[in-house]
Amino acid sequence: MSNDLPAWRLKSSLSGIEWPAVPDVRGSLVYSLFRQMESEQWLAPREIAARQSVQLEQVVRHAALTVPWYREHWPPGLLARLSEGGALCADAFAGLPCLSRRDLQAQFAQLQSSAVPSEHGPLSDGSSSGSTGTPVRFRKTYLNQLIWEAQTLRDHAWHQRDLQQTLCIIRRGEADQADNWGMATRMFHTGPAYLCPVEVDVQAQLAWLVERAPGYLLTYPSLALQLASLARQQGVRLPRLREVRTFGEPLDAQVRQACHEAWGVPVNDTYSSEEFGYLAIRCPHSGHYHVQSENVLLEVLDDDDKACAPGVCGRVVVTGLLNFAMPLIRYELGDMAEAGPPCPCGRGLPVLTRILGRTRNMLVTADAKRYWPTFGFRDSAAGVASGGPRIVQRQVVQTALDHVQIRYVSAGALSPAEESQLTAQVARRLPPGVGVSAQRVADIARSANGKFEEFVSAIAASPETP
């Protein structure tokens, strides 16, 4: 157990006052929340669960009293008990129906609270296109933004980041630069931050990184893999780089190994969503993910809607604890994750050992069995065979219950033998009876939110698919 924090320099907001620094009101609120979280993360799991239970009852009662959709769909007995000040028991909460992405898309108005506490601050609307490009809208309060900023500081603190270094970001957005890392760190002295659009050619992105010599790189795992593979191939070093930070896609060991081989740096990941903000942050000691219990109650449920034991994968269902503008109660996020045991680091926050990705992108066979496809691609810049044309990008698409297609981008066409080697590599990781073909394409586009998916199911989704 440790409460050591990095030696960050606070920035004063008052003219003529440099020391001691006096942050502005917003910065002071964020810093106070951050310090509270850093202290209470060391509580025992049962104590954290008990405190979270108190807050859960607050937001569920608020939803029952002020949100039309819940008043229509929740059991009348529970609604009456909550309106009379009765307690929320665990069984009653577990019996509440889950809220689907489709519900959120169709019922934006009905899911808003009619009585948002004014002290939670101004309201703002947001949206998430998701990887499908199908948008959902949601509403948040100023408090939710403050919590996001405080948990960003927690992520920086856990990984002992030096805020004075240069931060380079490659993601969806327009090219930009700033003299600070962003809203979460504006009460501190930091190095500059630069943003490069994800659509820029990978070779140009690597040259951009060399020119800016970052201490930290923030991007998608798939792009970190491409950049590290290209850098290793060309002998390009980033001597000031200390860490690669990833978000938005499942992170696997291939990305970590590629970044270590190319630049000798670790890779750390966060699990978040537009609807909730931070869901889990990677532990600096165990490498597992700590659920951000101050912000969300995260359930991992099996097919019978029971909580998964450690080591078991299930559906991610999330309840936001602090959004009183549009409370999302037992929201089916559409992801799969693996529950974990208590972490040896000493933090009492719940643990996820793996985050697997979107439920819609599971391979489905003719006998209705579902599989998580992993294909063992060492990296997206490696050649198929020694001396062969280099594959710069590839994606596996399930086009039928008994067939998948490998779509690949390469500098030159593969020979029949090389294409056969590629299909055999994928076939070894598929269930019996699923055939494989390959097709060279000019480009593989990222999704509407800038993410890349290694596997995509093109089979028609059921109406309940998030």
LUMFI-673909 format. One record per atom (N, C-alpha, C): x, y, z. Coordinates in steps of 0.02 Angstrom, whole numbers, plus 50000, padded with zeros to 5 digits. Layout:
// LUMFI-673909
XYZ ...
//
This chain:
// LUMFI-673909
500424994050000 500005000050000 500445006250000 500265010949956 500655017149952 500205022849932 500345028649960 499985034749942 500455039749907 501035037249884 501505041549850 501215044249786 501285050649774 501045053749713 501645056849676 501585057449609 502125060549571 502245067849593 502835070349580 503015077249598 502765082049544 502105083049540 501825087649493 501815094649522 501895099749479 501895106649500 501225109849487 500875111849541 500235115349533 500345122249502 499875124349462 499895130849429 499415135649465 499645141549480 499215146349515 498775150049466 498155151449486 497685155149444 497665162549461 498025164649514 498015171549536 498615175449511 498495181149483 499035185449457 499515187249513 500155186449501 500675188249549 500805183049603 500415177649605 500505172349655 500765166149620 501395164549632 501685158449603 501755152949655 501885154849718 501985149749770 501785152549838 501345148949874 501025142749853 500505143949799 500445139149754 499985139849698 499265139749722 498845143749691 498135144149708 497735142349645 497515136049639 497135134049579 496455137549577 496145137749518 495475140549514 494975135649545 494345137649548 493835133649583 493765126749551 493735126549485 493665120049451 494255115549464 494855118349457 495455114349470 495475111849541 495255115949588 495255113849658 494765108149670 494175108449638 493685103049645 493955096549617 494255096849558 494535090749527 495085087849570 495535092149593 496095089749634 495855086649699 495325089749729 495045086949790 494745080049779 494375079249724 494085072749708 494625067549696 495145069549660 495705065049646 496035062749710 496185067349756 496525065349818 496075060849861 495425062149860 494965057849897 494965050749869 494955050249802 494965043649770 495615040049785 496165043649783 496815040449795 496875037849867 496555041149913 496565038949982 496115032849993 495495033249966 495005028149981 495065021849939 495485021949887 495585015849847 495905010249888 496215011949945 496545006949987 496075003850038 495445006050039 494965002750083 494864995450062 494644991450111 494504984350095 493934983950045 493934978750003 493394978049953 492694978549983 492584975550041 491914975750071 491724982950091 492214987050111 492064993950130 491914998150068 492294997050015 492145000549952 491454998549927 491294992149930 490634989749908 490084992849950 490204993550015 489694996450059 489575003750042 490105007550030 490035014650012 489685015349944 489885010849898 489575011149832 488825009449836 488645004849881 487945002949889 487515008949911 487795013149955 487445019149977 487305023749919 487815024749876 487725029149818 487255025949766 487295019449759 486855016049712 486125017149730 485965016649794 485285017749815 485065024949799 485515029649807 485345036649792 485145037549718 485545034749673 485415035949602 484815031749578 484725025749605 484155021649586 483505024949611 483505027549672 482905030949697 482755037149654 483265040849636 483175046749593 482875044649526 483125039249498 482865036849434 482135034649440 481985031149496 481295028849506 480805034549513 481015039949543 480565045549556 480505050549499 481015050949456 481045056549408 481135054549335 481225048149320 481355046149251 480765042049225 480405044449174 479805040949150 479925033749128 480475032449094 480585025649068 480615020449124 480955022149178 481005017449233 480335016549269 479955021949274 479295021349306 478835016749267 478955016349202 478545012049160 478785004749161 479435003649170 479714996949160 479924993449225 479974997049280 480184993849342 479574991249381 479674986249424 479114983349462 478774988649505 478104988849504 477734993849543 477894993549618 477994987449644 478154986849715 478804990249733 479304989449691 479944992649704 479875000249699 479515002649649 479415009849641 479075012749703 478575009249729 478225011749788 478675011749848 479065006449857 479525006049914 480045011649913 480325012949854 480835018149848 480525025049858 479925026149833 479605032649841 479435034149914 479345028849953 479195029550024 479815029650068 480405029650036 481025029950074 481295023250094 481015017750067 481255011150083 481935009750052 482275004650078 482945002850056 482924998949991 483484999249954 483574995249894 483984989149912 483674983249910 484054977249927 484404974649864 484914970549874 485314968049818 484904963849770 484454959749796 484034955549752 483574959749709 483304965049737 482864969449698 483244972849642 483854975049656 484254978149604 484424973149549 484624967049570 484814961949521 484224959749478 483604960949502 483014959149464 482784964549416 483104970449417 482894975749371 483064973849299 482634975549252 482784974049181 483384978149157 483774975049113 484344978649085 484094983649032 484454989049026 484324994248977 484774992948917 484494992448857 484894990848798 485104997248761 485594996548719 485805002148676 485225004348633 484824999548610 484245001248569 483735005448609 483655003748673 483215007748716 483455014948720 484105015648730 484395022348737 484315026348672 484405022948615 484315026348551 483605028848541 483125024648562 482415026148547 482085030448600 482365030548661 482005033648718 482415039248751 482745043148711 483155048548739 482755053148785 482175055148764 481765059748805 481505056348867 481275050048861 480975046548917 481485044448969 482125044448952 482655042448999 482965048349035 482735054349021 482985060249055 482615061349121 482985063749170 482665065449234 482285072049228 481725072249262 481325078449264 481525083049320 482005080949362 482195084949420 482935084149435 483365086749390 484085086249400 484295091049455 484655088749506 484875093449559 485285099149530 485095105249545 485435111049515 486165111349535 486325108849595 487025109249618 487485104449580 487215100049538 487635095749496 487915099449436 487695105649426 487985109849374 487605109549309 487835113449260 487505113749195 487485106949160 486975106149117 486895100049079 487245100649011 487455094948985 487735094748917 487535088248885 487455088348819 487275082348781 487895079548747 487905073048741 488445069748705 488165064248662 488595061448620 488375055848578 488965051248565 488805045148549 489315040148532 489085036548470 489505036548418 489315032948357 489395025548366 489825023448414 489975016348420 490355014048359 490595007948360 490955005248303 490495003848244 489845003448256 489375002048203 489175008348166 489325014248194 489095020348164 488385022148183 488065018048224 487385019448247 487425023648310 487185029848309 487315034248366 486845033048425 487095034448483 486665035148542 486795042048571 486265045148598 486335051648630 486245050748705 486575055048742 486515054748814 486605061748842 486415062548905 486455069048938 486845068249003 487285072949018 487695072749078 487665079449114 487975079649173 488035085849211 488765087949215 488865093949240 489535096549252 489925092049299 489585089149348 489915084549395 490235078749359 489895075949309 490175070249272 490835072049238 490885078149213 491515080349183 492065080949236 491895083549295 492395084049349 492655077149369 492205072249373 492405065449390 492865062549337 492705063849274 493145061449220 493845064449227 493885070849242 494545074049250 494925071249309 494575070049365 494905067349424 495175060249411 494795056349373 495025049549359 495575049449306 495595054649264 496175055349219 496805056549260 496755060849312 497335061849356 497525055449391 497025051549411 497175045049443 497585040649396 497385040249333 497755036349284 498475038749278 498575045349275 499245048149272 499645046349335 499325046949393 499665045649456 499855038349463 499405033849446 499555026749451 500175024849411 500265028049355 500825026249311 501405031249315 501375035549368 501935039949385 502175043949324 501705046949288 501885050549227 502195057349245 502675059249206 503005065749211 502625070549166 502225074949195 501805079349156 502205084549116 502845085249132 503255090149096 503455087649026 503355081249013 503545078448948 503045080448894 503235079348832 502785080548775 502315074648766 501685076148755 501175071048742 500965071348669 501005065748634 500765065248565 500155060648563 499635062848528 499005059248525 498845057848451 498675051748435 498445049948368 497765046748376 497255050148352 496565047748358 496135051548309 495485050348311 495025054048269 495035061448290 495005065948242 495015073048257 495445076948208 495445083448216 495855087748173 496545088748204 497035089948162 497705091348187 497685097448233 498045096848289 497995102248339 498615101948383 498715107348420 499245107448471 499035112248526 499305111048587 499145115148645 499745115248691 499755120248736 500315120648782 500195116848847 499625113048849 499475109048908 499185102448885 499195097348927 498945090748909 498185090448903 497825095348931 497095095148925 496755097648988 496085097148988 495695099749044 495885096649110 496015090149111 496145086749174 496785089149208 497255091649169 497915093649197 498035101149194 497525105049181 497645112149171 497845115849235 497755112649293 497975115849356 498705114149371 499035110549325 499745108849333 500155111749275 500795112649288 501265114149234 501395107749196 501285107849130 501405101949089 501795103849026 502035098748992 502325099748926 501775100848875 501965101648811 501465102748759 501125096148739 500555096848705 500205091148678 500065092348604 500135087048564 500015087548492 499535082048471 499085083548423 498615078548398 498715077648323 498775071348302 498815069648232 498195065548214 497835067148161 497245063348143 497415056148126 496965051648145 497085044448135 497095042748060 496775046948019 496745045447947 497405046447911 497875049847942 498535051147910 498895044447900 499265043947845 499645037947829 500125036147887 500195029647901 500585027447958 501315029647952 501585029447892 502275031647883 502345039047901 501855043047882 501865050147899 501765051147974 501365046948005 501275047348078 501925045948114 502295040948091 502935039348122 503425045148115 503455048148057 503895053948047 503685059748092 503035060648100 502755065748145 502985064548216 502985058348239 503215056648307 503955058048315 504355056248265 505075057448269 505215064948276 504845069048238 504945076248240 504775079248308 504265076548342 504035079448405 504355076148466 504675070548458 505035067248513 504635066848577 504065063248577 503635063248636 503905059148694 503685060948754 503805056648812 503255051448818 502655053148791 502085048648795 501705048748729 501455042948709 501045042348649 500375039348670 499825042548650 499145040248664 498805038648598 498585032348589 498265030448526 497885023948535 497605021448481 497255015048481 497765009248481 497605003548512 498074997948511 498264995748441 497784995448395 497944993148327 498444997848293 498395004348306 498855009048275 499525008848310 499535007848376 500175007048411 500555001148383 500194995748367 500504989848338 500794991348270 500424994848228 500684996648162 501305001148167 501265006148210 501825010848217 502445007348244 502355003248296 502934999748325 503234994848276 502814991348237 503064986548189 503454990048134 503184995748110 503534999548058 504185002448085 504175004948146 504775007648177 505315002348184 505114996448205 505604990948213 505894988948145 505464988748095 505684987048027 506194992048000 506074998448015 506495003747987 507045006048035 507055003148096 507555005248145 507445012148173 506815014248177 506645020948201 506555020648277 506955024448312 506905024748385 506565031248406 506245030948464 505965036948495 506295037348564 506885040348568 507295039748629 506985042848691 506535047648684 506235050848742 505585047348764 505345042648724 504705039448740 504765035248803 504275036248848 504265032648912 503695027448915 503165028648878 502575024448885 502115025448825 501795020048804 501245020548756 500595019448794 500135023948785 499475023548817 498955021848764 498515017048779 498025014948730 497315015448757 496845015648711 496135016148729 495725013848670 495085012348682 494605011648628 494545004848596 495045000548602 495034993848573 495334988948623 495174982448617 495504977548660 496264977648651 496614977248706 497354977348706 497594970248718 498064967848677 498324961148688 499084961248693 499364955348707 500084954848720 500494956648659 500224955848598 500594957548538 500784964948537 500314969148557 500444976348557 501004977948608 500954975048667 501464976348718 502154973948695 502174968048664 502824965448642 503114969748586 502694971848539 502934975848483 503214982548508 502874985748555 503114992248581 503754991248622 503804985748657 504414984448695 504994983148648 504884979348595 505424977848548 505634984048509 505154988248491 505324994048450 505634999648492 505365000848552 505555006748589 505745005448662 505654999248685 505834997648754 505385000748805 504735001748789 504285005148834 503685000648850 503355001848908 502744998148925 502145001148889 501594997248889 500964999548862 500444999148918 500085004548930 499555004648980 498905006848948 498365003948973 497725004448940 497185007048987 496665010148960 496075011848999 495465009048964 494945007749002 494305005248977 493785010448992 493485013248941 493015018748951 492455018348899 491955022548908 491425023248859 491195030448859 490925032648803 490665039448799 490095040448849 489685035348859 489105036048902 489295037048976 489855033848998 490015033849069 490685037149086 491135037849037 491815039849054 492225033749073 492645034449125 493085028949144 492685023149175 492825017149149 492545011049178 493075007349218 493685006849191 494225003349225 494895006049201 495395005949246 496075008249230 496555002649246 497045001749204 497524996249212 497954997349274 498004992149316 498394992549377 499144992849360 499524997349391 500234997749376 500644991949404 500334987949447 500704982449478 500524975649448 499884974049444 499674967449420 499554967249345 499414972949314 499234973049243 498504971749231 498124970149283 497404969249275 497064976149276 496414976149271 496034982549268 495634983449331 495694989349362 495294991049420 494664994949398 494084992249415 493454995749401 493435002149442 493205007449410 493175014049443 492525014549482 492535011749542 491925010849581 491605017349604 491985022749606 491685029249624 491215031749569 491325029349508 490945031749450 490405026849427 490555020349430 490095015349402 490065009149447 489495005849443 489434998949466 489454994749403 489964990549397 490064986549337 489944979149354 489454976149321 489294969149330 489554965149270 489814959149283 489994954449230 489524948549239 489064947649192 488514942949200 488554937249150 488354931249172 488334925449127 487664925249090 487544919849054 486944919349013 486304919049055 486374917249119 485804917049164 485734923349205 486104928649186 486094935049221 486354934549292 486794929849305 487124929149370 487824931949366 488074934549422 488754937349423 489264931849409 489734933349365 490264928549347 490784928049403 491004922149416 491554921049464 492204923249433 492724924649474 493374926349446 493614921149395 493874923549339 494104919149287 493584917349235 492964919849244 492424918249198 492234924449159 492124923649094 491934929249050 491184930049049 490964936149041 490254937549036 490114944349006 489474946149002 489264952548975 489384958049025 489584963848999 489694969649042 489044973649046 488804974549108 488204978449122 488404983949171 488254990149154 488524995849192 487965000249218 488045002449280 487605007549310 488025013649328 487845019349300 488185025549318 487935028049385 488405029549430 488225031349499 488135038849509 488365042949461 488405050149474 488045054349422 487735051249373 487385055149322 486645055649338 486445061249368 485745062249387 485345065749333 485665067349276 485295070249220 484965064849178 485335059449165 485075053749128 485365047449160 485075045149215 485355039249248 485295033049203 485855029949189 485855023649151 485935017949201 485405014249212 485385009049263 485395002249230 485904998349245 485994991549217 485974991949140 486424995949113 486484997149041 486924991849010 486664988348959 487044983248922 487524986848875 488154987048895 488634990848856 488794987548789 488704980948785 488864977348723 489554974348723 489904974448780 490574971648785 490564965148824 491114961348816 491244955548857 491894956648896 491904954248958 492504954948999 492564948949045 493154948249075 493274942749122 493364945549192 492944943049238 492994945249308 493644942649338 493904946449387 494524944449418 494484944249494 494974941149526 495004940849599 495284947449627 495264948349693 495574954449722 496304955149700 496514961349691 497184962649663 497714962549718 498294959549705 498824959449755 499134966249770 498954971449730 499234978049741 498974981149806 498414978549832 498124981249894 497544985949883 497414988049822 496824992249810 496204987949817 495684990849848 495074987149858 494584987549800 494764990949747 494324991649689 494254984949653 493654983449627 493544977049592 494014976449532 494084970149508 494584968649457 494264965349396 494484967449337 494374963949274 495054961449250 495104955149233 495744952649209 495824953749134 495264953649098 495294954749025 494664958449003 494754962548951 494194965748917 494214963248845 493694959548826 493724955748764 493454959548704 492994964048713 492744967748656 491994967048648 491754968748589 491044969348576 490714962548565 490144961448596 489784955148589 489574953848517 489434959148478 489214958048409 489764955048367 490394955848387 490944953248347 491204946648374 490744942248391 490914935448406 490754931148344 491164926148332 491054921648277 490494916748296 490004916048252 489424911748265 489424906048214 489374899848237 489374894048192 488664891648178 488604887048132 487944884648111 487564881248168 487914878548219 487574875448275 487444880548332 487494887048316 487324892548361 487824893448417 488414890348413 488934891648462 489294898048445 489544901448497 489884907848488 490594907348513 491054910548476 491764910048492 492074917048489 492584918048532 492994924048527 493564922548479 493574925648420 494094924048372 494744927948386 495294924448391 495954927548394 496394923948343 496774927748305 497104924748248 497864924748251 498144927448305 498864926848314 499274930648264 498994935948234 499394940048190 499954943248230 500574941648214 501134944248254 501164951748251 501074954448192 500994961748184 500734963048114 500444968948106 500114970548043 500594973147991 501234973548005 501714975847955 502174970247933 502104964347962 502564958947945 502374955747879 502874953347843 502754949647781 502494942747796 502134939847748 501874933147757 502434928047755 502904929047711 503474924447707 504094928547695 504664925647710 505294929247701 505364931547629 505474937947621 505554940747555 504904942247520 504334940447548 503684941547517 503454948747526 502934950647489 502654957447497 502384958347568 502454964147594 502274965347664 501544967147669 501204963847717 500514965547732 500514971247781 500174976647764 500164982447809 499534982847850 499014979147832 498394979247869 497984973047849 497624970247898 497194964547882 496614964247931 496074961247907 495464960647946 495114954247924 494844950647973 494464944547958 493724946147965 493344944347913 492624945847911 492244939247904 491784938047950 491344932147942 490794933947894 490784930647836 490294932147784 489714927147783 489804921347816 489284916247821 489424912147884 488934908047904 489034904047964 489624899247956 489784897447894 490324892547884 490904895447844 490974902147845 491514905047805 491744911747832 492404912847831 492684919447845 493154921347788 493224927847779 493664930447727 494194934947758 494824933847740 495364938247762 495444943747710 495334949847730 495444955547686 496094958747706 496554959647658 497214962147675 497434967547626 497844972047653 498154977347613 498894975847611 499184975747551 499904974247545 500204978147488 500864978747490 501224982547438 501174979047371 501124972547371 501054968647310 500614962647322 500374959747269 499934953947276 500314947947305 499984944047347 500284938047373 500284932547321 500794928447323 500804922547280 500294917447306 500094912647266 499624907547291 499884904047354 500534902747358 500814899347417 500774903847478 500904910347469 500874914947525 500154915947549 499684916347502 498984916947521 498754910647558 498994904947536 498824898647569 499104898547640 499704901147649 500004901547716 499584906047761 499344911547734 498934916247773 498274913047793 497934909747747 497294906647763 497384900847812 497944897247807 498064891747853 498164894347924 498504900147930 498614903047995 497954904648030 497474907247992 496814908848020 496404902448032 496434897847985 496034891747991 496194887848054 496834887948075 497034884148135 496674886648197 496424892848196 496114895848254 495354896248249 495074892748200 494344892848191 494044886048210 493404885948226 493064879648240 493044875248178 492974868748185 492904864248126 492314866248083 492404865648018 491854867047973 491814874147948 492264878547971 492264885447948 492824886347897 492644888047836 493134888947783 493434895847782 494004896647747 494364902947746 494564904547674 494474910847655 494734913347592 495094919947605 495454922447556 495824928747564 495684933247504 495674939647516 495574944547463 495994950647476 496384952647427 496774958847433 496324964747418 496354969947461 495944975947452 496404982047455 496144987647430 496544993847429 496614996947498 496104996147539 496104999547604 495594996147649 495704996447715 495214994147764 495065000147809 494475002647804 494295008747839 494185007347914 494365012247955 494185011948026 493445013648033 493175012148092 492475013548105 492375021048113 491735022948123 491575030048127 491925033548185 492095029848237 492425032948295 493185032048294 493465030048236 494185029548229 494485022948249 494085018248274 494355011948298 494425006848241 494855001948252 494954996648204 494774990048237 494414985848202 494214979348229 494534973848188 494914969548222 495264964048188 494774959048159 494214958048194 493694953448170 493024956948167 492664955948112 492004958948103 491524953448080 490934953148111 490424948548088 489944952348042 489894949847980 489434952947932 488774949147929 488684944347973 488054940647977 487534945148009 486924944947983 486394949248009 486314948348083 486314954048120 486254953848193 485534952848213 485444949948273 484774949348300 484534956048324 483874957048334 483614963448355 483894965848421 484154961248464 484384963248529 485134964648531 485464963848473 486174965148473 486304972548486 486744974248536 486864981348551 487194984748491 
//
